[in-house]
Amino acid sequence: MPLGESFQTTVDAARQGAQWAWRAIYTDLAPQVIGYLRAHGCPDPDDLAGEVFLRLVQDIGRFKGDEAHFRSWIFVIAHHRMIDDRRRRTRRPEAPLILETLHSSDPIGDVEQEALDRLSSDGVEAAIRRCVPDQRDVLLLRVVAGLSLAETAEVVGKTIGAVKALQRRGVAAIAREFTREGVPL
């Protein structure tokens, strides 16, 4: 939910350290940032999002612009943190911890619905991962993060026309993939 008319007041209050302002910014942007990082296959998107918001706290005094620029700026930070994390993991690989071993095997909630939700989100994630990197970036920023064409263009460093073309091609590639797998569109 965008901050709208309260954007400038919220950013000014955040610069002064107001907890309510930071809570509003985090509540507004964290789900989209985490979704963007998760869709890019980051092993720990919550931790990485924490780094994004830490950088935001450190640099908010330097930010100038409207809400659209602010959202783009956050996703530029998220994109850079993601790249830094990948480089770090390449230099110093870690053995993955299998989370299922930490959880009890007792079902919690509606197991059938959870399984169906997992299947559908896994299928979408797999289809997006098969797109070329530029298409995947554009689709994730547009769909998961909810950025506009202009905001997405700013984050990926391309023109609006290029973003439109990448989005169109990415959607077409996903549609072809689903058709090949027999998923009705």
N, C-alpha and C positions, 0 to 999 in steps of 0.2 A: 504494500500500500504506500504510494508516494506521499511524501511529506506535504507537497502542495504549497499553499500559501504560508505555512509555518516553516518552510525550509530555511530561510535566512535567519529567522529567530532561533531555530534549533541549532544551526551551525554556529551562530554567535554564542549561544549558551554552552555548546560543547567546547568551544575554545576557552571558555571560562571555567570549564570543569564540571558543569551541571550534570548530575547523574541522570536526570530525566531525559536530557538531550541525547546522551550517549545511548541510553536504552532505546529511545525512539529510532536513532540511526541504525543501531544493531538489529532491532526488530524488523525494520524496513528492508535492510539489505542482506543480512546474514543468510536467510534461506536461499536466496538467489546465488550468493557467492558460493555457499556450500554445494548447491546443486551443480553449479558450473564446474567446480573442482572435482566433484564426484563423477560427473559425466565425462570428464577428461581422464578418469582412471587414477586419480591421486589416491594413494594407499590410505592416507589419513586426512580427508578433506576438512574435518572439524579442526584439527590442529593447524592446518595450513590457513584456514579462515581466521583462526586466532592471530596468526602472524600478519595477515592482511589488516585486521582491525588494529593491531598494535602499531603497524606502520601508519595507519590512518590517524591514530592518536598522536603519534610523533610529528606528523606532517600537516595536520589540519590548519595550523597557523599560516601556512604558505598557500593554501587553496584559495583560488579566486574563480568565481563563476556561478552559474545557476545550477539548479538541481540536475538537469540533464548532464552537464559537465561533471558534476560531482559523482553521479552514477558511473559515467564513463571512466572517471579517474579511479574509482574503486576497482573496476574490472581491469584496468591497466595494472594496478598494484597486484591484483589476484593473479593475473596472467604472468607477471614477472616473478612472483613468489612460486608459482607452479613450475616455471622453467628452472628457477634456482633449486627447487626441491629435486627435480629430475636430475639435474647435474650433480647435486650432492649425493643422491642415491646411486648414481652411476659410478662416482668415485669411491664411495664407501657403501657397498651393498649390505643390506641387513637381511637376516633370516626372518621370513614372515611368521607371525604368530597366528595360529589357526584359532579364530575366535570361538568356533563351535565347541572347542574343548573346554572353554571357560563357562559356557552356558549350560544350564541343566537341560535335559532332554524332554522335560515336561512341557506340553504345549501351553501357550499363553494366548488367550483370545480365540478368535475364529481361525483355526488352522487352514481350513479350505480357502477362505478369502485371502489369507496371508500368502498362500501358495500361488493363487491366481494372480495376485498383485505382483508377486516376485517374478512370475513367468512373463507377464506383460512388460514390466520394467526392464527385465533382462533382455527381452527381444528388442526393445527400442534401443537400449544401450548398445547391444551388439550391432544393430543396423547403423547407428551413428558412428560407432568405432570403425566401421568398414568404409566410411566416407574418407576422402582425402583430407589431410589436416586442415587446410584452409576452409573447406566446406564444413567440417566438424566444428571449428572455432566459431564460424558465423552462425550455424544452427544453434549451438549451445548458448551463445550470447543473445540471440534473438528469442529463442523459445524458453530456455531455462532461466536466463537472467532477465528477460523481458526488456532488453534494450531496443531503442529505436534504430532505424537504419543509420542515421547520422552518428549515434553513440557507438554502434558496432563498428562503423567505418573508422572512427577515432581510435578505438581499442586495437583493431587489427592493422591499422595504418594503411588502409585502402580507400578508394573512392566509394561513394554511395552506389554508383553503377556496378562496380566490381562486387560489392557486398550483395546486391540484388542478384547478380548472376551466380555467385557462389551459393546463395540460399536456394535459388531455383534449381540448380544442378544437384545440390545436396538432397533436396526434397525428392527430386526425380530419382536419384540413386536409391534412396530409402524405399520409395514406392516400387521400384523394380525388384529390390531385394525381398520385400514383403510378398509381391506377386509370385516370385520364384519359389518362395517358401509356402505358398498357398494361403497366406493371411489375407482375408477379405479387407478391402479398403473402403 
